[in-house]
């Protein structure tokens, strides 16, 4: 049976999630990538499991894995973006808050994606023109964004390309932000999928996220679920100063945009990084 792209994304993400569950809590060899950043044996094994599924089903597609890099033609119309274990620091500290991200970019658009939570047994997914869904025990339900929790996840992990004009930590010291929202720091892009699922009111991060293996699936999932998705200044994603504000509704997005804007207006002028 030939799997559709979203079904393939789900199967691949679940293959990686199985590895992540199996290796959790055991001894893990670490491989340094840069100061303060490393991969574990579970990251590499999960990525191999995901890529094996994708390559068997779509041998002519290009692949971009966080650990193994790019394989296949760089001019390919179809590229799979794979983050085999988002939340490595959590995982290495035996904290079960991680995600396995699989997304298909077709031309300039992400057309299918799956974000698996290995420990909850859930997969958030979209594709083939269907509304964004959550799959539990083989049963799919539509995702329903909601700001009722008032919880906003803020990414405090580097890089911070807009500093000093914008620092995510500055949001935590903003009086209006503190009065309206409850800040959370999950330190995994599972939190982006949680916005689509109504478990977070919003998510905010700095950074250049174009073709990011960490964020591509979650961003597209939130867009498919009807969330408001922009860059830090309210611009289309992946333009201008970059960054990301994902909100369950327009009111929440406007409130967060005002918080971010106060930082930019209070900082020296700087040149936008991208057109």
LUMGUGU-106330 format. One record per atom (N, C-alpha, C): y, z, x; residue number from 1. Coordinates in steps of 0.2 Angstrom, whole numbers, always signed. Layout:
% LUMGUGU-106330
py, pz, px, i
Y, Z, X, NUM
...
***
This chain:
% LUMGUGU-106330
py, pz, px, i
-6, +0, +4, 1
+0, +0, +0, 1
+6, +0, +4, 1
+11, -4, +3, 2
+17, -5, +7, 2
+22, +0, +4, 2
+25, +5, +8, 3
+29, +10, +5, 3
+36, +7, +5, 3
+40, +9, +0, 4
+47, +7, +0, 4
+51, +11, +5, 4
+57, +9, +7, 5
+61, +12, +12, 5
+62, +20, +11, 5
+64, +22, +5, 6
+65, +29, +4, 6
+58, +33, +4, 6
+53, +30, +2, 7
+46, +33, +2, 7
+44, +34, +9, 7
+45, +29, +13, 8
+44, +29, +20, 8
+48, +34, +24, 8
+54, +35, +22, 9
+58, +40, +25, 9
+55, +47, +24, 9
+53, +48, +17, 10
+50, +54, +15, 10
+44, +56, +19, 10
+39, +51, +20, 11
+33, +52, +23, 11
+35, +54, +31, 11
+39, +50, +34, 12
+41, +51, +41, 12
+44, +58, +42, 12
+48, +60, +37, 13
+52, +67, +38, 13
+46, +72, +37, 13
+42, +71, +32, 14
+37, +76, +31, 14
+32, +77, +37, 14
+31, +71, +41, 15
+27, +71, +47, 15
+30, +76, +52, 15
+36, +75, +53, 16
+40, +79, +58, 16
+40, +86, +55, 16
+41, +87, +49, 17
+41, +94, +46, 17
+35, +98, +48, 17
+29, +94, +47, 18
+23, +97, +48, 18
+22, +100, +55, 18
+25, +96, +60, 19
+25, +98, +67, 19
+29, +104, +68, 19
+35, +104, +65, 20
+40, +110, +66, 20
+37, +116, +63, 20
+33, +116, +57, 21
+30, +122, +54, 21
+25, +124, +59, 21
+20, +120, +62, 22
+15, +122, +66, 22
+17, +125, +72, 22
+22, +123, +75, 23
+24, +125, +82, 23
+29, +132, +81, 23
+31, +134, +75, 24
+35, +139, +74, 24
+32, +146, +76, 24
+36, +149, +80, 25
+34, +156, +82, 25
+30, +156, +89, 25
+28, +151, +91, 26
+24, +150, +97, 26
+28, +149, +103, 26
+24, +149, +109, 27
+28, +148, +115, 27
+30, +141, +115, 27
+37, +140, +117, 28
+39, +133, +118, 28
+43, +131, +124, 28
+40, +126, +127, 29
+44, +124, +134, 29
+50, +121, +132, 29
+55, +122, +136, 30
+62, +120, +135, 30
+64, +115, +140, 30
+68, +110, +138, 31
+70, +104, +142, 31
+78, +104, +142, 31
+81, +106, +147, 32
+89, +106, +147, 32
+91, +99, +146, 32
+96, +98, +142, 33
+100, +91, +141, 33
+107, +91, +143, 33
+110, +97, +142, 34
+117, +98, +145, 34
+118, +105, +145, 34
+124, +107, +148, 35
+125, +115, +148, 35
+126, +117, +140, 35
+121, +122, +139, 36
+121, +125, +132, 36
+117, +122, +127, 36
+114, +116, +129, 37
+110, +112, +125, 37
+103, +110, +128, 37
+98, +111, +124, 38
+91, +109, +126, 38
+87, +107, +120, 38
+82, +104, +122, 39
+76, +102, +117, 39
+70, +106, +118, 39
+66, +107, +114, 40
+60, +111, +115, 40
+54, +106, +114, 40
+48, +108, +116, 41
+42, +104, +115, 41
+41, +102, +107, 41
+43, +106, +103, 42
+43, +105, +96, 42
+47, +99, +94, 42
+53, +99, +97, 43
+58, +93, +95, 43
+55, +87, +97, 43
+52, +86, +103, 44
+49, +80, +106, 44
+43, +78, +102, 44
+38, +83, +100, 45
+32, +82, +96, 45
+34, +79, +89, 45
+39, +83, +86, 46
+41, +81, +80, 46
+44, +73, +80, 46
+48, +72, +85, 47
+51, +65, +85, 47
+45, +60, +86, 47
+40, +61, +90, 48
+35, +57, +91, 48
+31, +56, +84, 48
+30, +61, +80, 49
+27, +60, +74, 49
+31, +56, +69, 49
+37, +57, +69, 50
+41, +53, +64, 50
+41, +46, +66, 50
+42, +45, +73, 51
+43, +38, +75, 51
+36, +34, +74, 51
+30, +38, +75, 52
+24, +34, +74, 52
+23, +32, +67, 52
+25, +36, +62, 53
+25, +34, +55, 53
+29, +28, +54, 53
+36, +28, +57, 54
+40, +22, +56, 54
+38, +16, +59, 54
+36, +16, +65, 55
+33, +10, +69, 55
+27, +7, +66, 55
+23, +11, +63, 56
+17, +8, +60, 56
+19, +4, +54, 56
+24, +7, +50, 57
+26, +4, +44, 57
+31, -2, +45, 57
+35, -1, +50, 58
+41, -6, +51, 58
+41, -8, +58, 58
+36, -11, +61, 59
+36, -12, +68, 59
+42, -17, +71, 59
+46, -20, +66, 60
+51, -24, +69, 60
+58, -21, +68, 60
+58, -15, +65, 61
+64, -11, +65, 61
+66, -8, +71, 61
+73, -7, +72, 62
+75, -3, +78, 62
+75, +4, +76, 62
+74, +8, +82, 63
+74, +16, +81, 63
+79, +19, +85, 63
+82, +24, +83, 64
+87, +28, +87, 64
+85, +35, +86, 64
+81, +38, +91, 65
+79, +45, +91, 65
+84, +50, +95, 65
+85, +56, +93, 66
+89, +60, +97, 66
+86, +61, +104, 66
+80, +62, +104, 67
+77, +64, +111, 67
+75, +58, +115, 67
+72, +52, +112, 68
+70, +46, +115, 68
+75, +41, +116, 68
+80, +41, +112, 69
+85, +36, +113, 69
+84, +30, +108, 69
+87, +24, +110, 70
+86, +18, +106, 70
+80, +14, +109, 70
+76, +11, +104, 71
+71, +6, +105, 71
+72, +1, +100, 71
+70, -5, +102, 72
+71, -11, +98, 72
+78, -15, +100, 72
+79, -20, +96, 73
+85, -24, +97, 73
+91, -20, +95, 73
+96, -20, +99, 74
+103, -17, +97, 74
+107, -21, +92, 74
+105, -27, +91, 75
+108, -31, +86, 75
+104, -31, +79, 75
+99, -27, +79, 76
+94, -27, +73, 76
+98, -25, +67, 76
+97, -28, +61, 77
+100, -27, +55, 77
+98, -20, +52, 77
+92, -18, +54, 78
+89, -12, +51, 78
+88, -7, +57, 78
+90, -1, +57, 79
+89, +4, +62, 79
+88, +11, +59, 79
+82, +14, +61, 80
+81, +21, +59, 80
+84, +26, +63, 80
+87, +31, +60, 81
+91, +36, +64, 81
+87, +42, +63, 81
+84, +46, +68, 82
+80, +51, +68, 82
+82, +57, +72, 82
+83, +63, +68, 83
+84, +69, +71, 83
+78, +74, +70, 83
+74, +75, +74, 84
+67, +78, +73, 84
+67, +85, +72, 84
+73, +89, +74, 85
+73, +96, +73, 85
+81, +98, +73, 85
+84, +98, +68, 86
+91, +99, +68, 86
+92, +107, +67, 86
+94, +110, +72, 87
+94, +118, +72, 87
+90, +120, +77, 87
+89, +117, +83, 88
+85, +119, +89, 88
+86, +126, +91, 88
+93, +128, +91, 89
+94, +135, +93, 89
+92, +140, +88, 89
+92, +139, +82, 90
+89, +143, +77, 90
+82, +143, +78, 90
+79, +138, +79, 91
+71, +137, +79, 91
+69, +141, +85, 91
+72, +140, +91, 92
+70, +144, +97, 92
+71, +151, +97, 92
+75, +153, +92, 93
+76, +161, +91, 93
+72, +163, +85, 93
+67, +159, +83, 94
+63, +161, +78, 94
+66, +162, +71, 94
+71, +158, +70, 95
+75, +158, +64, 95
+73, +152, +60, 95
+70, +152, +54, 96
+68, +146, +51, 96
+73, +143, +46, 96
+78, +141, +50, 97
+84, +137, +46, 97
+85, +130, +50, 97
+81, +125, +48, 98
+81, +119, +52, 98
+80, +113, +47, 98
+81, +107, +50, 99
+80, +101, +45, 99
+77, +96, +50, 99
+73, +91, +47, 100
+71, +85, +50, 100
+74, +79, +46, 100
+79, +75, +50, 101
+83, +70, +46, 101
+80, +63, +48, 101
+79, +59, +43, 102
+77, +52, +44, 102
+82, +48, +40, 102
+85, +43, +43, 103
+89, +39, +39, 103
+89, +31, +41, 103
+89, +27, +36, 104
+89, +20, +38, 104
+96, +17, +37, 104
+99, +14, +42, 105
+105, +10, +42, 105
+103, +3, +42, 105
+105, +0, +36, 106
+104, -8, +35, 106
+111, -11, +36, 106
+113, -15, +41, 107
+119, -17, +42, 107
+124, -11, +43, 107
+130, -10, +40, 108
+134, -5, +41, 108
+133, +1, +36, 108
+128, +1, +32, 109
+127, +6, +27, 109
+120, +9, +28, 109
+120, +16, +26, 110
+114, +20, +26, 110
+111, +18, +19, 110
+105, +15, +19, 111
+102, +13, +12, 111
+96, +17, +10, 111
+94, +22, +14, 112
+88, +26, +12, 112
+88, +32, +17, 112
+87, +38, +15, 113
+87, +44, +19, 113
+82, +50, +16, 113
+80, +54, +21, 114
+76, +60, +19, 114
+78, +65, +23, 114
+79, +71, +21, 115
+81, +77, +24, 115
+76, +82, +22, 115
+71, +84, +27, 116
+66, +89, +25, 116
+67, +96, +28, 116
+66, +101, +23, 117
+66, +108, +25, 117
+59, +110, +26, 117
+57, +111, +33, 118
+50, +112, +34, 118
+47, +118, +31, 118
+52, +123, +30, 119
+49, +130, +28, 119
+50, +131, +21, 119
+54, +128, +17, 120
+54, +128, +10, 120
+50, +123, +7, 120
+47, +118, +11, 121
+43, +113, +8, 121
+47, +108, +3, 121
+53, +107, +5, 122
+58, +103, +1, 122
+60, +97, +5, 122
+61, +91, +1, 123
+63, +85, +4, 123
+69, +83, +0, 123
+75, +82, +3, 124
+81, +79, -1, 124
+81, +72, +1, 124
+81, +67, -4, 125
+81, +60, -2, 125
+85, +56, -7, 125
+86, +49, -5, 126
+89, +44, -9, 126
+87, +38, -7, 126
+88, +33, -11, 127
+87, +26, -9, 127
+85, +21, -15, 127
+84, +15, -14, 128
+82, +10, -19, 128
+87, +11, -26, 128
+93, +13, -25, 129
+97, +13, -30, 129
+97, +19, -35, 129
+92, +23, -33, 130
+91, +29, -37, 130
+96, +35, -36, 130
+97, +39, -40, 131
+101, +45, -39, 131
+98, +49, -34, 131
+102, +53, -30, 132
+99, +58, -25, 132
+94, +63, -28, 132
+89, +64, -25, 133
+83, +68, -28, 133
+81, +74, -23, 133
+78, +79, -26, 134
+74, +84, -22, 134
+67, +84, -24, 134
+63, +83, -19, 135
+55, +83, -20, 135
+52, +90, -18, 135
+49, +93, -23, 136
+45, +99, -22, 136
+38, +98, -25, 136
+33, +99, -21, 137
+26, +98, -23, 137
+25, +92, -26, 137
+28, +87, -24, 138
+27, +80, -26, 138
+31, +78, -32, 138
+35, +83, -35, 139
+39, +82, -41, 139
+46, +81, -39, 139
+49, +75, -42, 140
+56, +74, -40, 140
+61, +76, -46, 140
+67, +79, -44, 141
+72, +81, -48, 141
+79, +79, -46, 141
+83, +76, -50, 142
+90, +74, -47, 142
+94, +80, -44, 142
+97, +78, -39, 143
+102, +83, -36, 143
+108, +84, -40, 143
+111, +90, -41, 144
+117, +91, -45, 144
+122, +96, -41, 144
+127, +93, -37, 145
+132, +96, -34, 145
+135, +101, -38, 145
+137, +107, -35, 146
+141, +112, -39, 146
+145, +116, -34, 146
+151, +118, -36, 147
+155, +122, -32, 147
+155, +130, -34, 147
+150, +131, -38, 148
+151, +138, -41, 148
+149, +143, -36, 148
+145, +142, -31, 149
+144, +147, -26, 149
+150, +149, -22, 149
+155, +145, -21, 150
+161, +145, -17, 150
+159, +146, -10, 150
+153, +145, -8, 151
+151, +146, -1, 151
+152, +139, +3, 151
+156, +140, +8, 152
+157, +134, +12, 152
+154, +135, +19, 152
+150, +130, +21, 153
+147, +130, +28, 153
+152, +127, +33, 153
+153, +130, +38, 154
+158, +128, +43, 154
+154, +127, +50, 154
+154, +121, +53, 155
+151, +120, +59, 155
+155, +122, +65, 155
+152, +127, +69, 156
+156, +130, +74, 156
+153, +127, +81, 156
+148, +123, +81, 157
+145, +120, +87, 157
+150, +114, +90, 157
+150, +114, +96, 158
+154, +108, +99, 158
+150, +102, +98, 158
+154, +96, +100, 159
+161, +95, +103, 159
+166, +96, +97, 159
+172, +97, +100, 160
+178, +98, +96, 160
+184, +93, +98, 160
+183, +87, +96, 161
+187, +82, +99, 161
+195, +83, +96, 161
+196, +86, +91, 162
+202, +87, +88, 162
+206, +93, +90, 162
+203, +97, +94, 163
+206, +103, +97, 163
+212, +101, +102, 163
+217, +104, +102, 164
+219, +111, +98, 164
+222, +109, +91, 164
+223, +103, +89, 165
+226, +102, +83, 165
+221, +105, +77, 165
+215, +104, +78, 166
+210, +107, +73, 166
+205, +111, +76, 166
+203, +117, +74, 167
+198, +121, +77, 167
+194, +124, +70, 167
+188, +123, +70, 168
+184, +125, +64, 168
+185, +133, +63, 168
+185, +136, +69, 169
+186, +144, +69, 169
+193, +146, +66, 169
+198, +141, +66, 170
+204, +143, +63, 170
+204, +143, +55, 170
+199, +140, +52, 171
+198, +140, +45, 171
+196, +147, +43, 171
+192, +151, +47, 172
+190, +157, +46, 172
+196, +162, +45, 172
+201, +161, +49, 173
+207, +165, +49, 173
+212, +163, +44, 173
+211, +158, +40, 174
+216, +156, +35, 174
+216, +160, +29, 174
+221, +163, +27, 175
+221, +168, +22, 175
+219, +165, +15, 175
+221, +159, +14, 176
+220, +156, +7, 176
+212, +154, +7, 176
+210, +151, +13, 177
+202, +150, +13, 177
+198, +156, +12, 177
+200, +161, +15, 178
+196, +168, +15, 178
+197, +170, +7, 178
+202, +169, +4, 179
+203, +172, -3, 179
+199, +168, -8, 179
+198, +161, -6, 180
+195, +157, -11, 180
+187, +156, -10, 180
+185, +156, -3, 181
+179, +154, -2, 181
+175, +159, +2, 181
+168, +158, +2, 182
+164, +163, +7, 182
+162, +158, +12, 182
+164, +160, +18, 183
+162, +155, +24, 183
+155, +157, +26, 183
+151, +152, +28, 184
+144, +153, +31, 184
+143, +148, +37, 184
+139, +150, +41, 185
+138, +146, +47, 185
+130, +145, +48, 185
+127, +140, +45, 186
+120, +139, +45, 186
+118, +136, +52, 186
+122, +132, +55, 187
+120, +129, +62, 187
+115, +124, +61, 187
+114, +120, +56, 188
+110, +115, +55, 188
+113, +110, +50, 188
+111, +104, +50, 189
+114, +99, +45, 189
+110, +100, +38, 189
+105, +104, +38, 190
+102, +106, +32, 190
+107, +108, +27, 190
+113, +111, +29, 191
+118, +114, +25, 191
+122, +108, +22, 191
+122, +102, +25, 192
+125, +96, +21, 192
+121, +94, +15, 192
+114, +94, +16, 193
+110, +93, +10, 193
+111, +98, +5, 193
+112, +104, +7, 194
+113, +110, +2, 194
+119, +108, -2, 194
+124, +105, +0, 195
+130, +103, -4, 195
+128, +99, -10, 195
+124, +94, -8, 196
+121, +89, -13, 196
+117, +93, -19, 196
+114, +98, -16, 197
+109, +102, -21, 197
+113, +108, -24, 197
+119, +109, -23, 198
+123, +114, -27, 198
+122, +121, -24, 198
+119, +121, -18, 199
+118, +128, -14, 199
+124, +129, -10, 199
+128, +125, -8, 200
+135, +126, -5, 200
+140, +122, -9, 200
+146, +125, -9, 201
+152, +121, -12, 201
+154, +116, -7, 201
+154, +117, -1, 202
+156, +112, +4, 202
+154, +113, +11, 202
+155, +108, +15, 203
+153, +108, +22, 203
+159, +105, +26, 203
+161, +108, +32, 204
+166, +105, +36, 204
+164, +105, +43, 204
+165, +100, +47, 205
+164, +99, +54, 205
+169, +95, +57, 205
+170, +96, +64, 206
+174, +91, +68, 206
+169, +86, +71, 206
+171, +81, +74, 207
+167, +77, +78, 207
+167, +69, +76, 207
+164, +65, +80, 208
+163, +58, +79, 208
+156, +57, +76, 208
+155, +56, +70, 209
+149, +56, +67, 209
+146, +49, +65, 209
+149, +44, +67, 210
+147, +37, +66, 210
+140, +36, +69, 210
+135, +34, +65, 211
+128, +33, +68, 211
+125, +40, +71, 211
+127, +45, +68, 212
+125, +52, +71, 212
+118, +53, +68, 212
+113, +54, +72, 213
+106, +55, +69, 213
+106, +62, +66, 213
+111, +66, +67, 214
+111, +73, +64, 214
+114, +72, +57, 214
+119, +68, +56, 215
+123, +68, +50, 215
+122, +62, +45, 215
+119, +56, +48, 216
+119, +50, +44, 216
+116, +51, +37, 216
+110, +54, +37, 217
+106, +55, +31, 217
+109, +60, +26, 217
+112, +65, +29, 218
+115, +70, +24, 218
+122, +67, +21, 218
+126, +64, +25, 219
+132, +61, +22, 219
+130, +56, +17, 219
+125, +51, +18, 220
+123, +47, +13, 220
+120, +50, +7, 220
+116, +55, +8, 221
+113, +59, +2, 221
+119, +62, -2, 221
+124, +65, +1, 222
+129, +68, -3, 222
+133, +63, -7, 222
+134, +57, -4, 223
+138, +51, -7, 223
+134, +49, -13, 223
+127, +49, -12, 224
+123, +46, -18, 224
+123, +52, -23, 224
+124, +58, -22, 225
+124, +63, -27, 225
+130, +64, -30, 225
+135, +61, -28, 226
+142, +61, -31, 226
+147, +66, -28, 226
+145, +68, -22, 227
+150, +73, -19, 227
+156, +69, -16, 227
+161, +73, -15, 228
+167, +70, -12, 228
+166, +70, -4, 228
+167, +64, -1, 229
+165, +64, +6, 229
+170, +60, +10, 229
+174, +64, +15, 230
+179, +61, +18, 230
+179, +63, +26, 230
+184, +61, +30, 231
+185, +64, +36, 231
+190, +70, +35, 231
+192, +73, +41, 232
+196, +79, +41, 232
+203, +78, +38, 232
+206, +72, +38, 233
+212, +71, +35, 233
+212, +68, +28, 233
+206, +67, +25, 234
+205, +64, +19, 234
+204, +57, +19, 234
+203, +54, +25, 235
+202, +47, +26, 235
+195, +45, +25, 235
+193, +39, +25, 236
+186, +37, +24, 236
+182, +39, +30, 236
+176, +41, +29, 237
+172, +44, +35, 237
+171, +39, +40, 237
+171, +42, +46, 238
+170, +38, +53, 238
+177, +34, +54, 238
+182, +36, +52, 239
+189, +33, +54, 239
+194, +38, +56, 239
+199, +36, +58, 240
+205, +40, +60, 240
+203, +46, +65, 240
+204, +52, +63, 241
+202, +58, +68, 241
+195, +60, +67, 241
+192, +56, +63, 242
+184, +58, +62, 242
+183, +65, +58, 242
+178, +68, +60, 243
+176, +74, +57, 243
+174, +73, +50, 243
+172, +78, +46, 244
+169, +78, +40, 244
+171, +84, +35, 244
+173, +82, +29, 245
+173, +87, +23, 245
+169, +84, +18, 245
+164, +88, +16, 246
+159, +86, +10, 246
+160, +91, +5, 246
+162, +90, -1, 247
+163, +95, -6, 247
+160, +93, -12, 247
+158, +98, -16, 248
+154, +96, -22, 248
+159, +93, -28, 248
+165, +94, -27, 249
+170, +92, -32, 249
+177, +90, -29, 249
+181, +87, -33, 250
+187, +85, -30, 250
+192, +91, -29, 250
+191, +96, -34, 251
+196, +102, -33, 251
+194, +106, -27, 251
+188, +107, -25, 252
+186, +110, -19, 252
+188, +106, -13, 252
+187, +100, -13, 253
+189, +95, -8, 253
+196, +96, -6, 253
+200, +96, -12, 254
+208, +96, -11, 254
+210, +103, -8, 254
+206, +108, -10, 255
+208, +115, -7, 255
+206, +115, +1, 255
+201, +112, +2, 256
+199, +112, +10, 256
+203, +108, +14, 256
+205, +102, +11, 257
+210, +97, +14, 257
+216, +101, +16, 257
+219, +105, +11, 258
+225, +109, +12, 258
+224, +114, +18, 258
+218, +117, +18, 259
+217, +122, +24, 259
+217, +118, +31, 259
+214, +112, +31, 260
+214, +108, +37, 260
+220, +106, +39, 260
+224, +103, +34, 261
+231, +101, +35, 261
+235, +106, +38, 261
+235, +112, +36, 262
+239, +117, +39, 262
+238, +118, +46, 262
+232, +117, +48, 263
+231, +117, +56, 263
+234, +111, +59, 263
+233, +105, +56, 264
+236, +99, +60, 264
+243, +99, +60, 264
+246, +101, +54, 265
+254, +102, +54, 265
+257, +107, +59, 265
+253, +112, +60, 266
+255, +117, +65, 266
+254, +116, +72, 266
+251, +110, +73, 267
+249, +108, +80, 267
+253, +102, +83, 267
+254, +102, +90, 268
+258, +96, +92, 268
+255, +89, +90, 268
+259, +84, +90, 269
+256, +78, +88, 269
+251, +75, +93, 269
+246, +72, +90, 270
+241, +68, +95, 270
+239, +62, +92, 270
+237, +57, +96, 271
+235, +50, +94, 271
+228, +50, +91, 271
+228, +47, +85, 272
+221, +46, +82, 272
+216, +43, +86, 272
+210, +45, +86, 273
+205, +42, +91, 273
+203, +35, +88, 273
+203, +34, +82, 274
+199, +27, +80, 274
+204, +24, +74, 274
+203, +18, +74, 275
+208, +14, +68, 275
+205, +16, +61, 275
***
